Structure formats: C-alpha cells, structure tokens
Amino acid sequence: MGTIKNHAYTDEQNELAKVIKAIAHPARLAILEHLMKINACVCGDLVNELDLAQATVSQHLKELKNAGLIKGEIEGRNVNYCIDGNAWNKLRENLNNFLVPIQPINDCSSSDCGC
C-alpha cells in the first residue's frame, strides 16, 4: 500500500481515522472496556485481567495513549492508566456525527445503485 495523503482529508477525518485505527484491535477494546468498567486508574492489573504478556499489554497501552484515549501518570516505578474522559467524549461525538442515520435502500434494481 502507498502512503496516505493526509493533507487530502479534513482534520476531523484524519483524527477520527487515527483513533479508530487505535481501537481496531480486540485487546485494545478489552483494555478500554476494563478501564471503563472499573472507572479508575490501573497499573499491573491489566496483565492479569487480559491474560496477555506484559510487553504486549504495554504496546497496546502505548497505542491507546498515542491516540489520546488514555492517559498515564508515573507513580514510583509504575505507570497508572485511565480513560481520558475528554478524549473519550470527543470520540463519541465524532462517531455520532459520522454515523448519521440513513434510509435503507429497498430497491437495488436501478442502474444508479451499483449493487
């Protein structure tokens, strides 16, 4: 695949694509669901919760943090992670704006349909 020409898209499209790409992995969804469920910051608990290697969990946390969905604070030798509420609410708003309701096409027999 070629390089994506981000300048050809709006800032909103680029931002939404970046965040969707970050959450497009089952382990990352599981991390986000766990953080939402406990509604608190966690550190090593994620390794036990997800049954994944520490290095794997760390890589997924890095991707989520780079996308801005979670934040981490250093506490001693540990980093505590939690959902970034502002970023999460922005994602919800952007997805709601993107996923506008449409009317289903009942008749695909027209030549304009293409299906």
PyMOL commands that place a pseudoatom at each C-alpha (Angstrom):
pseudoatom trace, name=CA, resn=MET, resi=1, chain=A, elem=C, hetatm=0, pos=[0.000, 0.000, 0.000]
pseudoatom trace, name=CA, resn=GLY, resi=2, chain=A, elem=C, hetatm=0, pos=[1.093, 3.544, -0.667]
pseudoatom trace, name=CA, resn=THR, resi=3, chain=A, elem=C, hetatm=0, pos=[1.416, 6.368, 1.761]
pseudoatom trace, name=CA, resn=ILE, resi=4, chain=A, elem=C, hetatm=0, pos=[-1.744, 8.038, 2.949]
pseudoatom trace, name=CA, resn=LYS, resi=5, chain=A, elem=C, hetatm=0, pos=[-2.010, 11.621, 1.778]
pseudoatom trace, name=CA, resn=ASN, resi=6, chain=A, elem=C, hetatm=0, pos=[-3.383, 13.071, 4.997]
pseudoatom trace, name=CA, resn=HIS, resi=7, chain=A, elem=C, hetatm=0, pos=[-3.430, 16.560, 3.531]
pseudoatom trace, name=CA, resn=ALA, resi=8, chain=A, elem=C, hetatm=0, pos=[-6.182, 15.410, 1.154]
pseudoatom trace, name=CA, resn=TYR, resi=9, chain=A, elem=C, hetatm=0, pos=[-8.557, 14.878, 4.084]
pseudoatom trace, name=CA, resn=THR, resi=10, chain=A, elem=C, hetatm=0, pos=[-10.055, 17.130, 6.714]
pseudoatom trace, name=CA, resn=ASP, resi=11, chain=A, elem=C, hetatm=0, pos=[-8.545, 17.368, 10.178]
pseudoatom trace, name=CA, resn=GLU, resi=12, chain=A, elem=C, hetatm=0, pos=[-11.677, 15.679, 11.516]
pseudoatom trace, name=CA, resn=GLN, resi=13, chain=A, elem=C, hetatm=0, pos=[-11.327, 12.750, 9.102]
pseudoatom trace, name=CA, resn=ASN, resi=14, chain=A, elem=C, hetatm=0, pos=[-7.648, 12.297, 9.957]
pseudoatom trace, name=CA, resn=GLU, resi=15, chain=A, elem=C, hetatm=0, pos=[-8.297, 12.453, 13.707]
pseudoatom trace, name=CA, resn=LEU, resi=16, chain=A, elem=C, hetatm=0, pos=[-11.215, 10.016, 13.581]
pseudoatom trace, name=CA, resn=ALA, resi=17, chain=A, elem=C, hetatm=0, pos=[-9.196, 7.589, 11.422]
pseudoatom trace, name=CA, resn=LYS, resi=18, chain=A, elem=C, hetatm=0, pos=[-6.285, 7.742, 13.882]
pseudoatom trace, name=CA, resn=VAL, resi=19, chain=A, elem=C, hetatm=0, pos=[-8.490, 6.925, 16.862]
pseudoatom trace, name=CA, resn=ILE, resi=20, chain=A, elem=C, hetatm=0, pos=[-10.485, 4.235, 15.069]
pseudoatom trace, name=CA, resn=LYS, resi=21, chain=A, elem=C, hetatm=0, pos=[-7.222, 2.590, 13.998]
pseudoatom trace, name=CA, resn=ALA, resi=22, chain=A, elem=C, hetatm=0, pos=[-6.061, 2.608, 17.622]
pseudoatom trace, name=CA, resn=ILE, resi=23, chain=A, elem=C, hetatm=0, pos=[-9.196, 0.855, 18.874]
pseudoatom trace, name=CA, resn=ALA, resi=24, chain=A, elem=C, hetatm=0, pos=[-9.377, -1.597, 15.970]
pseudoatom trace, name=CA, resn=HIS, resi=25, chain=A, elem=C, hetatm=0, pos=[-7.828, -4.443, 17.950]
pseudoatom trace, name=CA, resn=PRO, resi=26, chain=A, elem=C, hetatm=0, pos=[-9.694, -6.764, 20.343]
pseudoatom trace, name=CA, resn=ALA, resi=27, chain=A, elem=C, hetatm=0, pos=[-7.054, -6.425, 23.074]
pseudoatom trace, name=CA, resn=ARG, resi=28, chain=A, elem=C, hetatm=0, pos=[-7.331, -2.633, 22.977]
pseudoatom trace, name=CA, resn=LEU, resi=29, chain=A, elem=C, hetatm=0, pos=[-11.097, -2.832, 23.135]
pseudoatom trace, name=CA, resn=ALA, resi=30, chain=A, elem=C, hetatm=0, pos=[-10.741, -5.131, 26.143]
pseudoatom trace, name=CA, resn=ILE, resi=31, chain=A, elem=C, hetatm=0, pos=[-8.379, -2.649, 27.812]
pseudoatom trace, name=CA, resn=LEU, resi=32, chain=A, elem=C, hetatm=0, pos=[-10.793, 0.222, 27.232]
pseudoatom trace, name=CA, resn=GLU, resi=33, chain=A, elem=C, hetatm=0, pos=[-13.760, -1.819, 28.461]
pseudoatom trace, name=CA, resn=HIS, resi=34, chain=A, elem=C, hetatm=0, pos=[-11.862, -2.784, 31.606]
pseudoatom trace, name=CA, resn=LEU, resi=35, chain=A, elem=C, hetatm=0, pos=[-10.836, 0.806, 32.307]
pseudoatom trace, name=CA, resn=MET, resi=36, chain=A, elem=C, hetatm=0, pos=[-14.430, 1.975, 31.816]
pseudoatom trace, name=CA, resn=LYS, resi=37, chain=A, elem=C, hetatm=0, pos=[-15.806, -0.815, 33.999]
pseudoatom trace, name=CA, resn=ILE, resi=38, chain=A, elem=C, hetatm=0, pos=[-13.574, -0.088, 36.960]
pseudoatom trace, name=CA, resn=ASN, resi=39, chain=A, elem=C, hetatm=0, pos=[-13.666, 3.688, 36.371]
pseudoatom trace, name=CA, resn=ALA, resi=40, chain=A, elem=C, hetatm=0, pos=[-10.250, 4.076, 37.989]
pseudoatom trace, name=CA, resn=CYS, resi=41, chain=A, elem=C, hetatm=0, pos=[-6.573, 4.143, 37.111]
pseudoatom trace, name=CA, resn=VAL, resi=42, chain=A, elem=C, hetatm=0, pos=[-4.788, 0.797, 36.906]
pseudoatom trace, name=CA, resn=CYS, resi=43, chain=A, elem=C, hetatm=0, pos=[-1.249, -0.413, 36.559]
pseudoatom trace, name=CA, resn=GLY, resi=44, chain=A, elem=C, hetatm=0, pos=[-0.283, -4.095, 36.578]
pseudoatom trace, name=CA, resn=ASP, resi=45, chain=A, elem=C, hetatm=0, pos=[-3.847, -5.365, 36.919]
pseudoatom trace, name=CA, resn=LEU, resi=46, chain=A, elem=C, hetatm=0, pos=[-4.285, -5.313, 33.140]
pseudoatom trace, name=CA, resn=VAL, resi=47, chain=A, elem=C, hetatm=0, pos=[-1.822, -8.150, 32.587]
pseudoatom trace, name=CA, resn=ASN, resi=48, chain=A, elem=C, hetatm=0, pos=[-3.847, -10.448, 34.859]
pseudoatom trace, name=CA, resn=GLU, resi=49, chain=A, elem=C, hetatm=0, pos=[-7.169, -9.201, 33.511]
pseudoatom trace, name=CA, resn=LEU, resi=50, chain=A, elem=C, hetatm=0, pos=[-6.291, -9.755, 29.847]
pseudoatom trace, name=CA, resn=ASP, resi=51, chain=A, elem=C, hetatm=0, pos=[-4.098, -12.845, 30.141]
pseudoatom trace, name=CA, resn=LEU, resi=52, chain=A, elem=C, hetatm=0, pos=[-1.506, -11.255, 27.863]
pseudoatom trace, name=CA, resn=ALA, resi=53, chain=A, elem=C, hetatm=0, pos=[2.220, -10.792, 28.285]
pseudoatom trace, name=CA, resn=GLN, resi=54, chain=A, elem=C, hetatm=0, pos=[3.381, -7.574, 29.952]
pseudoatom trace, name=CA, resn=ALA, resi=55, chain=A, elem=C, hetatm=0, pos=[5.179, -6.464, 26.778]
pseudoatom trace, name=CA, resn=THR, resi=56, chain=A, elem=C, hetatm=0, pos=[2.025, -6.994, 24.713]
pseudoatom trace, name=CA, resn=VAL, resi=57, chain=A, elem=C, hetatm=0, pos=[-0.139, -5.028, 27.150]
pseudoatom trace, name=CA, resn=SER, resi=58, chain=A, elem=C, hetatm=0, pos=[2.451, -2.243, 27.212]
pseudoatom trace, name=CA, resn=GLN, resi=59, chain=A, elem=C, hetatm=0, pos=[2.420, -1.999, 23.422]
pseudoatom trace, name=CA, resn=HIS, resi=60, chain=A, elem=C, hetatm=0, pos=[-1.381, -1.776, 23.330]
pseudoatom trace, name=CA, resn=LEU, resi=61, chain=A, elem=C, hetatm=0, pos=[-1.358, 0.857, 26.077]
pseudoatom trace, name=CA, resn=LYS, resi=62, chain=A, elem=C, hetatm=0, pos=[1.198, 2.845, 24.081]
pseudoatom trace, name=CA, resn=GLU, resi=63, chain=A, elem=C, hetatm=0, pos=[-1.050, 2.809, 21.002]
pseudoatom trace, name=CA, resn=LEU, resi=64, chain=A, elem=C, hetatm=0, pos=[-4.084, 3.907, 23.020]
pseudoatom trace, name=CA, resn=LYS, resi=65, chain=A, elem=C, hetatm=0, pos=[-2.070, 6.643, 24.696]
pseudoatom trace, name=CA, resn=ASN, resi=66, chain=A, elem=C, hetatm=0, pos=[-0.664, 7.867, 21.353]
pseudoatom trace, name=CA, resn=ALA, resi=67, chain=A, elem=C, hetatm=0, pos=[-4.229, 8.112, 20.077]
pseudoatom trace, name=CA, resn=GLY, resi=68, chain=A, elem=C, hetatm=0, pos=[-5.071, 10.187, 23.142]
pseudoatom trace, name=CA, resn=LEU, resi=69, chain=A, elem=C, hetatm=0, pos=[-7.748, 7.852, 24.501]
pseudoatom trace, name=CA, resn=ILE, resi=70, chain=A, elem=C, hetatm=0, pos=[-5.965, 7.053, 27.739]
pseudoatom trace, name=CA, resn=LYS, resi=71, chain=A, elem=C, hetatm=0, pos=[-3.571, 8.920, 29.941]
pseudoatom trace, name=CA, resn=GLY, resi=72, chain=A, elem=C, hetatm=0, pos=[-0.865, 7.607, 32.179]
pseudoatom trace, name=CA, resn=GLU, resi=73, chain=A, elem=C, hetatm=0, pos=[0.719, 9.030, 35.274]
pseudoatom trace, name=CA, resn=ILE, resi=74, chain=A, elem=C, hetatm=0, pos=[4.001, 7.855, 36.694]
pseudoatom trace, name=CA, resn=GLU, resi=75, chain=A, elem=C, hetatm=0, pos=[3.755, 6.772, 40.310]
pseudoatom trace, name=CA, resn=GLY, resi=76, chain=A, elem=C, hetatm=0, pos=[7.069, 5.473, 41.576]
pseudoatom trace, name=CA, resn=ARG, resi=77, chain=A, elem=C, hetatm=0, pos=[8.194, 2.731, 39.215]
pseudoatom trace, name=CA, resn=ASN, resi=78, chain=A, elem=C, hetatm=0, pos=[4.706, 2.195, 37.826]
pseudoatom trace, name=CA, resn=VAL, resi=79, chain=A, elem=C, hetatm=0, pos=[2.513, 3.990, 35.328]
pseudoatom trace, name=CA, resn=ASN, resi=80, chain=A, elem=C, hetatm=0, pos=[-1.179, 4.185, 36.163]
pseudoatom trace, name=CA, resn=TYR, resi=81, chain=A, elem=C, hetatm=0, pos=[-3.503, 4.345, 33.160]
pseudoatom trace, name=CA, resn=CYS, resi=82, chain=A, elem=C, hetatm=0, pos=[-7.073, 5.580, 32.893]
pseudoatom trace, name=CA, resn=ILE, resi=83, chain=A, elem=C, hetatm=0, pos=[-9.515, 6.734, 30.240]
pseudoatom trace, name=CA, resn=ASP, resi=84, chain=A, elem=C, hetatm=0, pos=[-9.098, 10.352, 29.174]
pseudoatom trace, name=CA, resn=GLY, resi=85, chain=A, elem=C, hetatm=0, pos=[-12.688, 11.481, 29.641]
pseudoatom trace, name=CA, resn=ASN, resi=86, chain=A, elem=C, hetatm=0, pos=[-12.389, 14.498, 27.351]
pseudoatom trace, name=CA, resn=ALA, resi=87, chain=A, elem=C, hetatm=0, pos=[-10.912, 12.452, 24.504]
pseudoatom trace, name=CA, resn=TRP, resi=88, chain=A, elem=C, hetatm=0, pos=[-13.492, 9.703, 25.033]
pseudoatom trace, name=CA, resn=ASN, resi=89, chain=A, elem=C, hetatm=0, pos=[-16.391, 12.158, 24.851]
pseudoatom trace, name=CA, resn=LYS, resi=90, chain=A, elem=C, hetatm=0, pos=[-14.880, 13.759, 21.748]
pseudoatom trace, name=CA, resn=LEU, resi=91, chain=A, elem=C, hetatm=0, pos=[-14.648, 10.330, 20.092]
pseudoatom trace, name=CA, resn=ARG, resi=92, chain=A, elem=C, hetatm=0, pos=[-18.293, 9.648, 20.928]
pseudoatom trace, name=CA, resn=GLU, resi=93, chain=A, elem=C, hetatm=0, pos=[-19.312, 12.989, 19.453]
pseudoatom trace, name=CA, resn=ASN, resi=94, chain=A, elem=C, hetatm=0, pos=[-17.226, 12.453, 16.304]
pseudoatom trace, name=CA, resn=LEU, resi=95, chain=A, elem=C, hetatm=0, pos=[-18.629, 8.945, 15.804]
pseudoatom trace, name=CA, resn=ASN, resi=96, chain=A, elem=C, hetatm=0, pos=[-22.177, 10.203, 16.317]
pseudoatom trace, name=CA, resn=ASN, resi=97, chain=A, elem=C, hetatm=0, pos=[-21.573, 12.892, 13.697]
pseudoatom trace, name=CA, resn=PHE, resi=98, chain=A, elem=C, hetatm=0, pos=[-20.050, 10.378, 11.307]
pseudoatom trace, name=CA, resn=LEU, resi=99, chain=A, elem=C, hetatm=0, pos=[-22.609, 7.607, 11.798]
pseudoatom trace, name=CA, resn=VAL, resi=100, chain=A, elem=C, hetatm=0, pos=[-25.623, 9.581, 10.655]
pseudoatom trace, name=CA, resn=PRO, resi=101, chain=A, elem=C, hetatm=0, pos=[-28.828, 7.584, 10.187]
pseudoatom trace, name=CA, resn=ILE, resi=102, chain=A, elem=C, hetatm=0, pos=[-29.594, 6.639, 6.590]
pseudoatom trace, name=CA, resn=GLN, resi=103, chain=A, elem=C, hetatm=0, pos=[-32.626, 5.133, 4.970]
pseudoatom trace, name=CA, resn=PRO, resi=104, chain=A, elem=C, hetatm=0, pos=[-32.065, 1.560, 3.775]
pseudoatom trace, name=CA, resn=ILE, resi=105, chain=A, elem=C, hetatm=0, pos=[-32.224, 1.041, 0.037]
pseudoatom trace, name=CA, resn=ASN, resi=106, chain=A, elem=C, hetatm=0, pos=[-35.177, -1.224, -0.638]
pseudoatom trace, name=CA, resn=ASP, resi=107, chain=A, elem=C, hetatm=0, pos=[-34.827, -1.411, -4.409]
pseudoatom trace, name=CA, resn=CYS, resi=108, chain=A, elem=C, hetatm=0, pos=[-31.379, -2.125, -5.816]
pseudoatom trace, name=CA, resn=SER, resi=109, chain=A, elem=C, hetatm=0, pos=[-32.672, -2.621, -9.324]
pseudoatom trace, name=CA, resn=SER, resi=110, chain=A, elem=C, hetatm=0, pos=[-31.888, 0.905, -10.500]
pseudoatom trace, name=CA, resn=SER, resi=111, chain=A, elem=C, hetatm=0, pos=[-28.816, 1.371, -12.663]
pseudoatom trace, name=CA, resn=ASP, resi=112, chain=A, elem=C, hetatm=0, pos=[-27.572, 4.065, -10.252]
pseudoatom trace, name=CA, resn=CYS, resi=113, chain=A, elem=C, hetatm=0, pos=[-27.319, 1.647, -7.342]
pseudoatom trace, name=CA, resn=GLY, resi=114, chain=A, elem=C, hetatm=0, pos=[-24.329, -0.411, -8.407]
pseudoatom trace, name=CA, resn=CYS, resi=115, chain=A, elem=C, hetatm=0, pos=[-25.134, -3.392, -6.214]
for i in range(1, 115): cmd.bond("trace and resi %d" % i, "trace and resi %d" % (i + 1))
show_as sticks, trace
zoom trace
